[in-house]
Amino acid sequence: MNAQSELGHGHSIAAWTAVTIILVAFTIGTFAFWFEIVWLVWASAALALAGWVAGGVMAKAGYGAGGDRSTAKAHS
């Protein structure tokens, strides 16, 4: 199986959106944990979950790998 025929690997708008939201959530959560701001730790956990859900919703809407609204680009 060559690289052109593989689906996924995060090359989609849905994946990039989910990963970005989750990385921001973990960054906020890390600093909140460090500074002992408990409510913000839990809020960042909720934000990470929201990022996961957002990625799934966007994938179902066609922005995932191989989706109707996502176009594959050839690697050079």
Secondary structure, 3 states (H helix, E strand, C coil): CCHHHCCCCCCCHHHHHHHHHHHHHHHHHHHHHHCCCHHHHHHHHHHHHHHHHHHHHHHHHHHCCCCCCCCCCCCC
